[in-house]
Amino acid sequence: NYIDYNRFKSLWDAHRSKHPEKDVRTISSEIAWHAIRTYIKGMFYGEDEYVDPDYYEHEMNENSRSISVENFEKIYKYVWEGWYEPLCKEKNYWDDQDMARAVLQLSDEDLAQHPAVFCDEAQDFTAVELELIERLSLYSQRTVESYQLINIPFAFAGDPFQTLNPTGFQWERVKAGFYELIRQLDPSKKAKLDINFQELSFNYR
């Protein structure tokens, strides 16, 4: 019952091609998947909490939005509420964001067991996935002095040319997600943590 982008595209393209409203037929599977994955399901991790148009327009920083408010409203109404959410409930479909949310329901004792976390394909992580990654760290459930926070091992690698985002790769938006991870590790900002960005000039595989 797993839904990835290719399966979503096949299902949505078949659905929208028969829709009576022209506006709905123009919503591409790429932008619909991006809106659902990144914002609607990918920002909150509460069991039934999803980003709606009101939150998207009034609560989100403008720089964090990659879709116009008008297009987001259309996707939320016609793709999410009108088709994908009820389809998933009816058919028991699930995707990566559902899996991340489900794992986040586990206890901290079950999750926080890893002294180091290394992640590839980091260019497309959602906020929910970054929250999960932070919770996997052993140190997320330990008291760490501010001067020691810099030594907590998190390493992310990604390729902007492999992004799944139909609006393209934007380093500022990706960086904002990582700063949220830093904020959770160092809420007092005493450690003055920052991102150690290194462009890789060799194929390390």
C-alpha positions in Angstrom: 0.0 0.0 0.0 3.1 2.2 -0.2 2.7 5.4 -2.3 5.8 7.0 -3.8 5.9 9.8 -6.3 5.5 7.6 -9.4 2.5 5.8 -8.0 1.0 9.1 -6.9 1.5 10.6 -10.4 -0.2 7.6 -12.0 -3.2 7.9 -9.7 -3.6 11.6 -9.8 -3.1 12.0 -13.6 -5.8 9.4 -14.1 -8.1 11.2 -11.7 -7.6 14.8 -12.9 -7.9 13.9 -16.6 -11.6 13.1 -15.9 -12.3 16.0 -13.6 -15.1 18.3 -14.8 -13.3 21.5 -13.6 -10.5 22.9 -15.9 -8.7 24.4 -12.9 -8.3 21.0 -11.4 -7.1 19.4 -14.6 -4.2 21.9 -14.7 -2.8 20.9 -11.3 0.3 18.9 -12.1 1.2 15.8 -10.2 4.7 17.3 -9.5 3.4 20.4 -7.7 0.6 18.5 -5.9 3.0 15.9 -4.5 5.4 18.7 -3.5 2.6 20.6 -1.6 1.4 17.5 0.2 4.8 16.1 1.0 6.6 19.3 2.0 3.8 21.3 3.6 0.5 19.6 4.3 2.0 16.4 5.7 5.6 17.3 6.1 5.5 20.2 8.6 3.6 18.9 11.6 4.0 15.5 13.2 0.8 15.4 15.3 -1.4 12.4 14.5 -4.1 14.5 12.8 -2.3 17.8 12.3 -1.8 19.1 8.8 -0.9 22.5 7.3 -4.0 24.1 5.9 -4.3 27.2 3.7 -4.8 29.5 6.6 -1.6 28.4 8.3 0.2 28.5 5.0 -0.8 32.1 4.3 -0.6 33.7 7.7 1.8 31.7 9.9 4.5 30.6 7.5 7.4 32.9 6.6 7.1 34.1 3.0 10.6 32.8 2.2 9.6 29.3 3.3 6.8 29.1 0.7 7.6 27.8 -2.7 4.0 27.7 -4.0 1.7 30.7 -4.3 -1.1 30.9 -1.7 -3.7 30.6 -4.5 -2.2 27.4 -5.9 -1.7 25.9 -2.4 -5.4 26.6 -1.7 -6.4 24.7 -4.9 -4.2 21.8 -4.1 -5.4 21.6 -0.6 -9.1 21.7 -1.6 -9.1 19.5 -4.7 -6.1 17.2 -4.4 -5.7 16.8 -0.6 -9.2 17.1 0.9 -11.1 16.2 -2.3 -9.1 13.1 -3.3 -5.8 12.0 -1.7 -6.7 12.0 2.0 -10.0 10.1 1.5 -8.3 7.8 -1.0 -5.6 6.9 1.6 -8.2 6.3 4.3 -10.3 4.1 2.0 -7.4 2.1 0.5 -5.1 2.1 3.5 -2.4 3.8 1.4 0.6 5.4 3.2 3.7 7.3 2.1 7.1 8.4 3.7 5.5 11.2 5.7 3.0 8.8 7.3 5.9 6.5 8.2 7.9 9.3 9.8 4.8 10.5 11.7 4.1 6.9 12.9 7.7 6.4 14.1 7.5 9.8 16.0 4.7 8.3 18.0 7.1 5.9 19.6 8.7 6.7 23.0 11.9 8.6 23.2 13.5 5.5 24.8 12.8 3.5 21.6 14.2 6.3 19.4 17.1 8.0 21.0 19.7 5.2 20.7 22.2 6.4 18.1 25.4 8.2 19.0 26.0 9.4 15.5 23.5 10.1 12.6 24.6 10.2 9.0 22.1 11.0 6.2 22.4 10.9 2.4 19.9 12.5 0.0 19.4 15.3 2.5 18.3 17.9 -0.1 14.7 16.8 0.2 14.1 16.2 3.9 10.9 17.6 5.3 10.5 19.2 8.7 8.9 16.0 10.0 11.8 13.9 8.8 14.3 16.3 10.4 12.4 16.1 13.6 12.7 12.3 13.5 16.4 12.4 12.7 16.9 14.7 15.7 15.0 12.3 17.9 17.1 9.4 16.8 20.2 10.9 18.3 21.2 9.6 21.7 21.9 13.2 22.8 18.4 14.4 22.1 17.4 12.9 25.5 20.5 13.9 27.4 21.6 17.0 29.1 24.6 18.3 27.2 26.6 21.4 28.2 26.5 24.2 25.7 30.3 24.0 25.0 29.9 20.3 24.1 27.0 20.6 21.7 29.4 21.4 18.8 30.7 17.8 19.1 27.3 16.1 18.6 27.8 14.1 15.3 25.1 14.9 12.7 26.3 14.7 9.1 24.1 15.3 6.0 25.0 14.9 2.4 22.9 15.8 -0.6 22.9 16.7 -4.3 20.9 19.7 -5.5 20.7 18.2 -8.9 18.8 15.2 -7.5 16.1 17.1 -5.8 12.5 15.9 -6.0 11.2 19.4 -5.6 9.5 20.5 -8.8 10.3 24.2 -8.0 14.0 23.4 -7.9 16.6 23.3 -5.2 16.9 26.3 -3.0 19.7 26.2 -0.5 18.2 28.9 1.7 15.0 26.8 2.3 17.0 23.7 3.0 19.2 25.6 5.4 16.2 26.9 7.3 15.2 23.3 8.0 18.6 22.5 9.4 18.6 25.6 11.6 15.4 24.3 13.1 17.4 21.2 14.0 20.1 23.4 15.6 17.4 25.3 17.5 16.2 22.0 19.1 19.7 21.0 20.1 20.5 24.5 21.4 17.3 26.3 22.4 19.3 28.8 24.6 21.7 29.6 21.6 24.6 29.6 24.1 26.6 27.2 21.9 26.2 29.5 18.9 26.0 26.5 16.6 26.1 26.9 12.8 26.1 24.8 9.7 29.5 23.6 8.6 28.8 23.6 4.8 31.4 21.9 2.6 31.0 21.5 -1.1 32.2 18.0 -2.1 34.5 18.2 -5.2 35.0 14.4 -5.5 32.7 11.4 -5.9 33.0 9.9 -2.5 31.2 6.7 -3.5 
